[in-house]
Amino acid sequence: MVSRINKFFESPLLASRIGSEDITKKEKYLGYLLGPTGALLLNGVLASYLNVFYTDVLNLTIVGGGLFLAIFPIVSRILGAFINIAIGRWIDTTKTKEGKARPWLLISAPLIMLSGILLCIVPSGNVTVQAIWVLISFNFFYGLAFNLFNMSHNLMVPLSTRNIEQRGNLSVLNNIANTMMTGILGALVFPAVILPIIGANQKLWLITISTLSIIAFPLIVLEYYFTRERITLESHGASKDSQKHMPTGKQQLKAIFTDKYCLIIFAYFAISLVAAQLKNTSLVYYCNYVLGSYNDGYTQSLVSILGGLPMGIGLFAVWPIAKKFGKKNTTVAGFLLMAMGSLVCFIAPKSLPIVLAGQFIKNIGALPSAYIFMALFADVLDHLEWKNNFRCDGMAMSVYSIILTVSAGVATGALNLGLSLSGYVAPVFDATTGITTGAAQGSETQFVITFFFVGLEIMTGFICAGLLHFLDVEKVIVQEQKEILQRGNTEAIG
């Protein structure tokens, strides 16, 4: 399959529209800012509301006494981990003039569109058929389609350039796209405008998710055409013998799991992501049943606006601060601030003014992790290349994606188990009037929701700050990059 892809991407019609050795404005704003927005918006909405579709629209909390919704996300994500490894090897063994990750970005476009639509075309009636459909469509989207997009998309920054400042700017732009879509549209417009309209009406859910899936297609294609893998293309200057040398998957995994920087950054990523996934998934439940009333149209919007405001303002400050104090130090300070903000929320979880203040503080702390993580990760990938004399981009991104996949499943399963065991009551949709009525939740259910939304990140903030204290790759990366380029020049001359 990979050999066919290598040949297919020789076509001039698939050539990148970026030819410059330096980052261009078109590349920044079309490839890194606008291009990813469709898929990121779709994923942002699904990350926050797909579970609501399962619990409130399909009422799958009754299947197996609640065990189906608790177990299937975890099992699906674990199975998806094996697909991640395969995708990583596909990327690393792909050798085209368009790079090794970008081809898979383009391939993901139609798969994202199709699988996104299938998520909500769930047959009505038989609960067993619904459960099987949910299992298959969920794995099609998250196991294959979105993993293909996400792994290749996340490699664009590390493979774009070795210039640390340009790479940092691209990392910020890349995350502005994510923040803009998930923060503004996913967290503001969706709960304030769309959720009150669609309620628990499955047809309206289908129209909404299908529209987002279709929009994602051309935007992914735009990202493909306006990005360039400069680091991958460096190999064209090396000797033929050097190009033939391809490390095995076992060698790559050994390089990754024997490197302290890789272990630190992956541990940090796993811990922070589980907490973030639980927070995002429980947000709508928290605003509906603890802080506000069911789909009131303003509680979740206020939490998102006041909590997310720093994400918009801070994008102008985060990179200058990181340049002055270091990416690691800035991120460590951010996690400590995030823990403090979460503590403020947890003290008075039903007080809207206090929760809004806590969310504001917490999201100031989240800025470094959100905007400069990929630049830090790119430094680690370059360090691996210096240490082992081969790159591990695809395999490292496989590990990254496995953590992303499994942690999301664990978070969803944990929330659903907590909801089921605490006696969660799903809202009722009246087909005659078209009105959805939310139910009052007991104190146990409210505590479960509150802990996952505002309690857990108190602990994980301190843990992540402690881990990242030891990630000092920035002290050596400039010299290591010089040595990598010197090796490449020597091979090219030889």
Buried (B, 14 or more C-beta within 10 A) or exposed (E): EBEEBBEBBEEEEBEBBBEEEEBBEEBBEBBBBBBBBBBBBBBBBBBBBBBBBBBBBBBBBBBBEBBBBBBBBBEBBBEBBEBBBEBBBBBBBBBBBBBBBBBBBBBBBEBBBBBBBBBBEBEEEEBEEBBEBBBBBBBBBBBBBBBBBBBBBBBBBBBBBBBBEBBBBBBBBBBBBBBBBBBBBBBBBBBBEBBBEBBBBBEBBBEBBBEBBBBBBEBBBBBBBBBBBBBBBBBEEBBEEBEEEEBEBEBBBBBBEEBEBBBBBBBBBBBBBBBBBBBBBBBBBBBBBBBBEBBBBBBBBBBBBBBBBBBBEBBEEBBEBBBEBBBBBBBBBBBBBBBBBBBBBBEBBEEBEBBBBBBBBBBBBBBBBBBBBBBBBBBBBBBBBBBBEBBBBBBBBBBBBBBBBBBBBBBBBBBBBBBBBBEBBBBBBEEEEEEBEBBEBBEBBBBBBBBBBBBBBBEBBBBBBEBBEEBBBBEEBEEBBEEBEEBBEEBBEE
